[in-house]
Amino acid sequence: MNDSLTYTNCYVAYLDILGFKNAVNNTLESDEILSKLIKSLEICKILQGNSKDTSNGHINIQTRFFSDSIVYFIREDITNLSQLFFMVRFLQDNLWGNGYCLRGAITKGEMYWPLDDENKILTVGPSLIDAYKLESENAIYPRVLISRQLFNDITEQPQVAKPFGTNGTLINYINTGCDGMHFLDLLNSSITRTVDEELKTDNGIFSIHFNYESESNYNKIVSHVDKILSDGLKSDEDKIRQKYEWLKHYKDSCSVSS
């Protein structure tokens, strides 16, 4: 096999926008819903750069966006895992601001890493299948699961949480549900999210600028989640309402712990 066609060990995030189908249907009746949906999709599109600029240089990243699904994958290097978590957090915060929740899963394993623009759109690998199955079969609620294998790596190889978290190590930002599933603790009050956060792009390279000393944006994010809950908990469909009941329970538990 040609060297350019081999698999590469990667971290893979597979993410879905919950309620996307209903949102599209509702755009026929509301320009406001259409506007929020377009803004959400624009954020997804902007994060389609080839690499992320960080304080330690560029991190090569592959991104795919189709319909209501987003896929990020980076080469396996646990020292860069915080950057992937940071991207997921940034995307979720922006979607919360427009009334939408993410559901997804992050795994580690093999992915095809295209080495030229011609094959750039190709997205294939066992780890993507694993992430898709974990999301579709186990996530259920608006949460981003961490695979068991990846959780074990984070536990056994402690990594500084920055930039994803303001202190501690990554394991401090992983929560565990009543079902034993591990998920990103995206409402942890110690996560890095500042009021001066700004997304910039330049020739396929994107960066998220912020100052660690700036005021936290946590309370504003919680207010967005509260608005989502006020609408979602009114749903007449049990399956939909249960998702928001889980989100309320999670949010309330974060408020107590902070």
PATORTOR-63989 format. One record per atom (N, C-alpha, C): y, x, z; residue in three letters. Coordinates in steps of 0.1 Angstrom, whole numbers, padded with zeros to 4 digits, always signed. Layout:
YXZALA
...
This chain:
-0012+0008+0000MET
+0000+0000+0000MET
+0012+0009+0000MET
+0023+0005-0008ASN
+0035+0012-0008ASN
+0041+0012+0006ASN
+0047+0024+0010ASP
+0053+0025+0023ASP
+0064+0015+0026ASP
+0071+0010+0015SER
+0082+0000+0017SER
+0076-0014+0020SER
+0063-0015+0019LEU
+0057-0028+0021LEU
+0049-0029+0033LEU
+0051-0020+0042THR
+0043-0020+0055THR
+0051-0028+0065THR
+0044-0032+0076TYR
+0050-0039+0087TYR
+0057-0030+0096TYR
+0067-0035+0103THR
+0075-0027+0113THR
+0074-0035+0127THR
+0072-0028+0138ASN
+0072-0034+0151ASN
+0086-0039+0154ASN
+0087-0051+0158CYS
+0101-0057+0160CYS
+0101-0067+0172CYS
+0113-0070+0176TYR
+0115-0082+0185TYR
+0120-0093+0176TYR
+0115-0105+0177VAL
+0118-0116+0169VAL
+0123-0128+0177VAL
+0134-0133+0173ALA
+0139-0146+0179ALA
+0139-0157+0169ALA
+0132-0167+0172TYR
+0131-0179+0163TYR
+0138-0190+0171TYR
+0149-0196+0165LEU
+0157-0206+0171LEU
+0159-0218+0163LEU
+0159-0230+0170ASP
+0162-0242+0163ASP
+0174-0249+0169ASP
+0182-0256+0161ILE
+0193-0264+0167ILE
+0187-0278+0169ILE
+0187-0282+0182LEU
+0181-0295+0186LEU
+0190-0306+0181LEU
+0184-0317+0176GLY
+0192-0329+0172GLY
+0198-0327+0159GLY
+0194-0317+0151PHE
+0201-0314+0138PHE
+0199-0326+0128PHE
+0187-0331+0127LYS
+0185-0342+0118LYS
+0193-0354+0121LYS
+0194-0358+0134ASN
+0202-0370+0138ASN
+0217-0367+0135ASN
+0221-0354+0138ALA
+0235-0351+0136ALA
+0239-0353+0121ALA
+0230-0348+0112VAL
+0233-0349+0098VAL
+0234-0364+0094VAL
+0225-0372+0099ASN
+0226-0387+0096ASN
+0238-0393+0101ASN
+0243-0388+0113ASN
+0255-0394+0119ASN
+0268-0390+0112ASN
+0267-0379+0104THR
+0279-0374+0097THR
+0284-0385+0087THR
+0276-0393+0083LEU
+0280-0404+0074LEU
+0289-0414+0080LEU
+0289-0414+0094GLU
+0297-0424+0101GLU
+0308-0418+0108GLU
+0309-0405+0109SER
+0319-0398+0118SER
+0323-0385+0112SER
+0336-0384+0109ASP
+0341-0371+0104ASP
+0341-0360+0115ASP
+0343-0365+0127GLU
+0343-0356+0139GLU
+0329-0349+0140GLU
+0319-0357+0139ILE
+0305-0351+0140ILE
+0303-0341+0128ILE
+0308-0344+0116LEU
+0306-0335+0105LEU
+0314-0322+0108LEU
+0326-0323+0113SER
+0334-0312+0116SER
+0327-0302+0126SER
+0321-0308+0137LYS
+0314-0300+0147LYS
+0302-0294+0141LYS
+0295-0301+0132LEU
+0283-0296+0126LEU
+0286-0284+0117LEU
+0296-0286+0109ILE
+0300-0275+0100ILE
+0305-0263+0108ILE
+0312-0264+0119LYS
+0316-0253+0127LYS
+0304-0246+0133LYS
+0294-0253+0137SER
+0282-0247+0142SER
+0275-0239+0132SER
+0274-0245+0120LEU
+0267-0238+0109LEU
+0274-0225+0104LEU
+0288-0226+0105GLU
+0296-0214+0102GLU
+0293-0202+0111GLU
+0292-0205+0124ILE
+0289-0195+0134ILE
+0275-0188+0130ILE
+0265-0197+0127CYS
+0252-0192+0123CYS
+0253-0183+0111CYS
+0262-0187+0101LYS
+0263-0179+0089LYS
+0270-0166+0092LYS
+0280-0165+0100ILE
+0288-0153+0103ILE
+0278-0143+0109ILE
+0268-0147+0117LEU
+0259-0138+0124LEU
+0248-0134+0115LEU
+0250-0135+0101GLN
+0240-0131+0092GLN
+0243-0116+0087GLN
+0250-0108+0094GLY
+0252-0095+0090GLY
+0240-0086+0090GLY
+0240-0074+0084ASN
+0229-0065+0083ASN
+0227-0057+0096ASN
+0239-0056+0103SER
+0238-0048+0115SER
+0249-0052+0125SER
+0246-0049+0138LYS
+0256-0052+0148LYS
+0262-0040+0153LYS
+0275-0040+0154ASP
+0283-0028+0159ASP
+0283-0029+0175ASP
+0279-0018+0181THR
+0279-0018+0196THR
+0286-0005+0200THR
+0288-0004+0213SER
+0295+0008+0219SER
+0287+0021+0216SER
+0274+0019+0213ASN
+0265+0031+0211ASN
+0262+0032+0196ASN
+0269+0025+0187GLY
+0267+0027+0173GLY
+0261+0014+0167GLY
+0257+0014+0155HIS
+0252+0002+0148HIS
+0237+0000+0151HIS
+0233-0013+0153ILE
+0219-0016+0154ILE
+0215-0024+0142ILE
+0206-0019+0134ASN
+0201-0027+0123ASN
+0194-0040+0127ASN
+0198-0050+0120ILE
+0193-0063+0124ILE
+0190-0072+0111ILE
+0179-0079+0111GLN
+0177-0088+0100GLN
+0179-0102+0105GLN
+0187-0110+0097THR
+0190-0124+0101THR
+0186-0133+0090THR
+0181-0145+0093ARG
+0178-0155+0084ARG
+0183-0168+0089ARG
+0189-0176+0081PHE
+0194-0189+0085PHE
+0191-0199+0074PHE
+0183-0210+0078PHE
+0179-0220+0068PHE
+0178-0233+0075PHE
+0185-0243+0070SER
+0185-0257+0076SER
+0189-0256+0090SER
+0180-0260+0100ASP
+0184-0259+0114ASP
+0178-0248+0121ASP
+0173-0238+0114SER
+0166-0227+0121SER
+0173-0213+0118SER
+0173-0205+0128ILE
+0178-0192+0127ILE
+0168-0182+0132ILE
+0167-0171+0125VAL
+0157-0160+0129VAL
+0165-0147+0129VAL
+0163-0140+0141TYR
+0169-0126+0142TYR
+0157-0117+0145TYR
+0157-0105+0138PHE
+0147-0095+0143PHE
+0152-0081+0141PHE
+0149-0073+0152ILE
+0154-0060+0152ILE
+0142-0051+0155ILE
+0143-0038+0151ARG
+0132-0029+0153ARG
+0129-0028+0168ARG
+0116-0026+0172GLU
+0113-0026+0186GLU
+0118-0013+0193GLU
+0127-0015+0202ASP
+0133-0005+0210ASP
+0139-0012+0222ASP
+0132-0011+0233ILE
+0135-0019+0245ILE
+0149-0017+0250ILE
+0155-0005+0246THR
+0169-0002+0251THR
+0179-0011+0243THR
+0174-0017+0231ASN
+0183-0026+0224ASN
+0181-0041+0226ASN
+0171-0044+0235LEU
+0167-0058+0237LEU
+0179-0066+0242LEU
+0187-0059+0251SER
+0199-0066+0257SER
+0208-0071+0246SER
+0209-0063+0235GLN
+0218-0067+0224GLN
+0213-0080+0217GLN
+0200-0081+0215LEU
+0194-0093+0210LEU
+0197-0105+0219LEU
+0194-0104+0232PHE
+0197-0114+0241PHE
+0212-0118+0241PHE
+0221-0108+0239PHE
+0235-0111+0239PHE
+0238-0120+0227PHE
+0232-0117+0215MET
+0235-0125+0203MET
+0230-0139+0205MET
+0218-0141+0211VAL
+0213-0155+0214VAL
+0223-0162+0223VAL
+0227-0155+0233ARG
+0237-0161+0243ARG
+0250-0165+0236ARG
+0255-0156+0227PHE
+0268-0159+0220PHE
+0266-0171+0211PHE
+0255-0172+0204LEU
+0252-0183+0195LEU
+0251-0196+0203LEU
+0244-0196+0214GLN
+0242-0208+0222GLN
+0255-0213+0228GLN
+0263-0204+0233ASP
+0276-0208+0239ASP
+0285-0215+0228ASP
+0285-0209+0216ASN
+0293-0216+0206ASN
+0287-0229+0202ASN
+0274-0230+0202LEU
+0268-0243+0198LEU
+0270-0253+0209LEU
+0269-0249+0222TRP
+0273-0258+0233TRP
+0287-0263+0232TRP
+0296-0255+0227GLY
+0310-0259+0225GLY
+0312-0270+0215GLY
+0302-0271+0206ASN
+0302-0281+0195ASN
+0292-0292+0198ASN
+0286-0292+0209GLY
+0277-0303+0213GLY
+0263-0302+0210GLY
+0258-0289+0207TYR
+0244-0287+0203TYR
+0237-0277+0212TYR
+0224-0279+0213CYS
+0216-0270+0221CYS
+0206-0263+0213CYS
+0202-0251+0217LEU
+0192-0243+0210LEU
+0179-0245+0217LEU
+0168-0244+0210ARG
+0155-0243+0215ARG
+0148-0232+0207ARG
+0141-0223+0214GLY
+0135-0212+0206GLY
+0125-0203+0214GLY
+0122-0192+0208ALA
+0113-0183+0215ALA
+0116-0169+0209ALA
+0113-0159+0218ILE
+0115-0145+0214ILE
+0102-0138+0217ILE
+0097-0131+0207THR
+0084-0124+0208THR
+0086-0109+0203THR
+0075-0102+0204LYS
+0074-0088+0199LYS
+0062-0087+0190LYS
+0063-0079+0179GLY
+0051-0078+0171GLY
+0055-0073+0157GLY
+0047-0075+0147GLU
+0049-0069+0134GLU
+0057-0079+0125GLU
+0066-0073+0117MET
+0074-0080+0107MET
+0076-0071+0095MET
+0077-0077+0084TYR
+0080-0070+0071TYR
+0095-0067+0072TYR
+0099-0055+0071TRP
+0113-0050+0071TRP
+0117-0046+0057TRP
+0124-0054+0050PRO
+0128-0050+0036PRO
+0138-0038+0036PRO
+0135-0029+0027LEU
+0143-0017+0026LEU
+0153-0017+0015LEU
+0154-0028+0007ASP
+0163-0029-0003ASP
+0169-0043-0004ASP
+0180-0045-0011ASP
+0186-0059-0011ASP
+0178-0069-0019ASP
+0170-0064-0028GLU
+0162-0073-0037GLU
+0152-0081-0028GLU
+0146-0075-0018ASN
+0137-0081-0009ASN
+0143-0086+0004ASN
+0156-0086+0005LYS
+0162-0089+0017LYS
+0159-0103+0023LYS
+0157-0113+0014ILE
+0155-0126+0019ILE
+0141-0129+0023ILE
+0132-0119+0020LEU
+0118-0121+0024LEU
+0117-0121+0040LEU
+0110-0131+0045THR
+0108-0132+0059THR
+0093-0135+0062THR
+0086-0125+0066VAL
+0072-0127+0069VAL
+0066-0117+0079VAL
+0057-0121+0087GLY
+0051-0113+0097GLY
+0044-0121+0108GLY
+0034-0115+0114PRO
+0027-0122+0125PRO
+0036-0126+0137PRO
+0046-0117+0140SER
+0054-0120+0151SER
+0063-0132+0149SER
+0067-0135+0136LEU
+0074-0147+0133LEU
+0066-0159+0136LEU
+0053-0159+0131ILE
+0044-0170+0134ILE
+0042-0172+0149ILE
+0041-0161+0156ASP
+0039-0162+0171ASP
+0052-0169+0177ASP
+0064-0165+0173ALA
+0076-0171+0178ALA
+0077-0185+0174ALA
+0074-0189+0162TYR
+0074-0203+0157TYR
+0065-0211+0165TYR
+0052-0207+0168LYS
+0043-0214+0175LYS
+0047-0216+0190LYS
+0052-0205+0196LEU
+0057-0206+0209LEU
+0068-0216+0211LEU
+0077-0216+0201GLU
+0088-0225+0202GLU
+0084-0240+0199GLU
+0076-0242+0189SER
+0072-0256+0185SER
+0062-0262+0195SER
+0053-0254+0201GLU
+0043-0259+0210GLU
+0046-0259+0225GLU
+0055-0250+0229ASN
+0057-0248+0243ASN
+0071-0249+0248ASN
+0081-0247+0239ALA
+0095-0247+0244ALA
+0099-0261+0249ALA
+0096-0271+0241ILE
+0098-0285+0244ILE
+0113-0289+0247ILE
+0118-0282+0257TYR
+0132-0285+0262TYR
+0142-0275+0256TYR
+0155-0277+0258PRO
+0165-0268+0253PRO
+0165-0255+0260PRO
+0156-0246+0257ARG
+0155-0233+0263ARG
+0149-0223+0253ARG
+0151-0211+0256VAL
+0146-0200+0247VAL
+0135-0192+0254VAL
+0123-0194+0251LEU
+0112-0188+0258LEU
+0110-0173+0255LEU
+0105-0166+0264ILE
+0101-0152+0263ILE
+0086-0151+0263ILE
+0080-0145+0253SER
+0066-0144+0252SER
+0060-0136+0264SER
+0048-0139+0268ARG
+0042-0132+0279ARG
+0042-0117+0277ARG
+0038-0112+0265GLN
+0038-0098+0262GLN
+0052-0092+0264GLN
+0062-0098+0259LEU
+0076-0093+0260LEU
+0080-0093+0275LEU
+0077-0104+0282PHE
+0080-0104+0296PHE
+0074-0093+0304PHE
+0061-0090+0301ASN
+0054-0079+0308ASN
+0062-0065+0305ASN
+0066-0064+0292ASP
+0073-0051+0289ASP
+0086-0050+0297ASP
+0093-0061+0298ILE
+0106-0061+0305ILE
+0104-0059+0320ILE
+0092-0063+0325THR
+0089-0061+0339THR
+0085-0046+0342THR
+0077-0041+0333GLU
+0072-0028+0334GLU
+0081-0017+0330GLU
+0091-0020+0322GLN
+0101-0010+0317GLN
+0115-0015+0320GLN
+0119-0015+0332PRO
+0132-0020+0336PRO
+0144-0014+0328PRO
+0152-0023+0322GLN
+0163-0019+0314GLN
+0176-0025+0319GLN
+0187-0017+0319VAL
+0200-0021+0323VAL
+0204-0034+0315VAL
+0209-0044+0322ALA
+0212-0057+0316ALA
+0224-0057+0306ALA
+0233-0047+0308LYS
+0245-0047+0299LYS
+0241-0044+0285LYS
+0247-0051+0275PRO
+0259-0060+0277PRO
+0255-0074+0280PRO
+0242-0078+0279PHE
+0239-0092+0282PHE
+0243-0097+0295PHE
+0240-0089+0306GLY
+0244-0092+0319GLY
+0254-0082+0325GLY
+0262-0087+0335THR
+0272-0078+0340THR
+0266-0068+0350THR
+0254-0071+0355ASN
+0248-0062+0365ASN
+0233-0063+0365ASN
+0226-0054+0372GLY
+0212-0055+0374GLY
+0204-0051+0361GLY
+0192-0056+0360THR
+0183-0053+0349THR
+0179-0066+0342THR
+0174-0065+0330LEU
+0171-0077+0322LEU
+0162-0087+0329LEU
+0153-0082+0338ILE
+0144-0091+0344ILE
+0151-0101+0353ILE
+0163-0097+0358ASN
+0172-0106+0366ASN
+0177-0118+0358ASN
+0175-0118+0345TYR
+0181-0128+0337TYR
+0170-0136+0329TYR
+0158-0135+0335ILE
+0147-0143+0330ILE
+0143-0153+0340ILE
+0142-0166+0337ASN
+0138-0176+0346ASN
+0124-0181+0343ASN
+0118-0188+0352THR
+0104-0193+0350THR
+0104-0207+0353THR
+0099-0215+0344GLY
+0098-0230+0346GLY
+0086-0234+0354GLY
+0086-0247+0358CYS
+0075-0253+0365CYS
+0062-0251+0358CYS
+0063-0250+0345ASP
+0051-0249+0336ASP
+0046-0235+0335ASP
+0053-0225+0342GLY
+0050-0211+0341GLY
+0055-0204+0329GLY
+0063-0211+0321MET
+0069-0204+0309MET
+0081-0197+0313MET
+0083-0185+0308HIS
+0095-0177+0310HIS
+0105-0179+0299HIS
+0118-0180+0304PHE
+0129-0183+0294PHE
+0141-0176+0298PHE
+0150-0174+0288LEU
+0163-0168+0290LEU
+0171-0176+0300LEU
+0177-0170+0310ASP
+0185-0177+0320ASP
+0199-0178+0315ASP
+0202-0186+0305LEU
+0214-0186+0298LEU
+0226-0192+0306LEU
+0223-0199+0317LEU
+0234-0204+0325LEU
+0235-0196+0338LEU
+0230-0184+0338ASN
+0232-0174+0349ASN
+0246-0170+0350ASN
+0253-0172+0361SER
+0267-0169+0362SER
+0271-0155+0361SER
+0261-0146+0361SER
+0263-0131+0360SER
+0262-0126+0345SER
+0259-0136+0336ILE
+0258-0132+0322ILE
+0272-0128+0317ILE
+0273-0118+0308THR
+0286-0115+0302THR
+0290-0125+0293THR
+0301-0132+0296ARG
+0308-0141+0287ARG
+0323-0142+0292ARG
+0331-0137+0284THR
+0345-0136+0288THR
+0355-0145+0279THR
+0366-0148+0284VAL
+0376-0157+0277VAL
+0382-0150+0265VAL
+0381-0136+0265ASP
+0387-0129+0253ASP
+0377-0125+0243ASP
+0365-0131+0243GLU
+0354-0127+0234GLU
+0358-0131+0220GLU
+0356-0122+0210GLU
+0360-0124+0197GLU
+0349-0118+0187GLU
+0345-0126+0177LEU
+0336-0122+0167LEU
+0343-0116+0155LEU
+0340-0104+0151LYS
+0346-0098+0139LYS
+0335-0093+0129LYS
+0338-0094+0117THR
+0329-0089+0106THR
+0336-0080+0096THR
+0328-0071+0091ASP
+0333-0061+0081ASP
+0322-0055+0073ASP
+0321-0059+0060ASN
+0311-0054+0051ASN
+0296-0055+0056ASN
+0293-0067+0061GLY
+0279-0069+0066GLY
+0276-0064+0080GLY
+0287-0059+0086ILE
+0285-0055+0100ILE
+0293-0064+0109ILE
+0287-0070+0119PHE
+0295-0078+0128PHE
+0295-0072+0142PHE
+0305-0076+0149SER
+0307-0071+0163SER
+0313-0082+0172SER
+0310-0082+0184ILE
+0316-0092+0194ILE
+0324-0084+0204ILE
+0337-0085+0203HIS
+0346-0077+0212HIS
+0349-0085+0224HIS
+0349-0078+0236PHE
+0353-0084+0248PHE
+0356-0073+0258PHE
+0362-0076+0269ASN
+0365-0067+0280ASN
+0358-0071+0293ASN
+0350-0062+0298TYR
+0342-0066+0310TYR
+0351-0070+0322TYR
+0363-0065+0322GLU
+0373-0068+0332GLU
+0379-0082+0331GLU
+0378-0088+0319SER
+0384-0101+0316SER
+0378-0113+0324SER
+0385-0123+0325GLU
+0380-0135+0332GLU
+0367-0141+0326GLU
+0358-0146+0334SER
+0346-0151+0329SER
+0348-0165+0323SER
+0341-0168+0312ASN
+0342-0181+0305ASN
+0331-0191+0311ASN
+0325-0187+0322TYR
+0313-0195+0327TYR
+0317-0210+0329TYR
+0328-0212+0336ASN
+0331-0226+0339ASN
+0333-0235+0327ASN
+0339-0229+0317LYS
+0342-0236+0304LYS
+0328-0240+0298LYS
+0319-0230+0298ILE
+0306-0233+0292ILE
+0299-0244+0299ILE
+0299-0243+0313VAL
+0293-0254+0321VAL
+0299-0268+0317VAL
+0312-0268+0315SER
+0318-0281+0312SER
+0313-0286+0298SER
+0311-0277+0289HIS
+0305-0281+0276HIS
+0291-0287+0278HIS
+0283-0280+0287VAL
+0270-0285+0290VAL
+0270-0299+0296VAL
+0280-0301+0305ASP
+0282-0314+0312ASP
+0285-0325+0302ASP
+0293-0322+0292LYS
+0296-0332+0282LYS
+0283-0335+0274LYS
+0276-0325+0270ILE
+0263-0327+0263ILE
+0254-0336+0271ILE
+0253-0334+0284LEU
+0244-0342+0293LEU
+0249-0356+0294LEU
+0262-0358+0295SER
+0267-0372+0296SER
+0264-0380+0285SER
+0262-0374+0273ASP
+0258-0382+0261ASP
+0243-0382+0260ASP
+0236-0371+0262GLY
+0222-0370+0260GLY
+0214-0379+0270GLY
+0219-0380+0282LEU
+0211-0388+0292LEU
+0212-0403+0290LEU
+0221-0407+0281LYS
+0222-0421+0277LYS
+0212-0425+0266LYS
+0205-0416+0261SER
+0196-0419+0250SER
+0186-0429+0253SER
+0183-0438+0244ASP
+0173-0449+0246ASP
+0159-0443+0243ASP
+0158-0431+0237GLU
+0145-0426+0234GLU
+0140-0417+0246GLU
+0129-0420+0251ASP
+0124-0412+0263ASP
+0122-0397+0260ASP
+0117-0394+0248LYS
+0114-0379+0245LYS
+0128-0372+0245LYS
+0138-0378+0239ILE
+0151-0371+0239ILE
+0157-0371+0253ILE
+0157-0382+0260ARG
+0163-0382+0273ARG
+0156-0372+0283ARG
+0143-0370+0281GLN
+0136-0360+0290GLN
+0141-0346+0287GLN
+0144-0343+0275LYS
+0150-0329+0272LYS
+0163-0327+0280LYS
+0171-0337+0281TYR
+0184-0336+0288TYR
+0182-0337+0303TYR
+0172-0344+0307GLU
+0169-0344+0322GLU
+0165-0330+0326GLU
+0157-0323+0318TRP
+0153-0309+0321TRP
+0166-0300+0321TRP
+0175-0302+0311LEU
+0187-0294+0311LEU
+0195-0296+0323LEU
+0196-0309+0328LYS
+0204-0312+0340LYS
+0198-0305+0352LYS
+0185-0306+0353HIS
+0178-0300+0365HIS
+0180-0285+0365HIS
+0180-0279+0353TYR
+0182-0264+0352TYR
+0196-0261+0355TYR
+0206-0268+0350LYS
+0220-0265+0352LYS
+0223-0267+0367LYS
+0218-0277+0374ASP
+0220-0280+0388ASP
+0214-0268+0396ASP
+0202-0263+0392SER
+0196-0252+0400SER
+0204-0239+0398SER
+0211-0237+0387CYS
+0220-0226+0385CYS
+0232-0227+0394CYS
+0237-0239+0395SER
+0249-0241+0403SER
+0247-0238+0418SER
+0235-0242+0422VAL
+0231-0239+0436VAL
+0229-0224+0439VAL
+0223-0217+0429SER
+0220-0203+0431SER
+0232-0195+0430SER
+0242-0199+0422SER
+0255-0192+0421SER
+0264-0195+0432SER
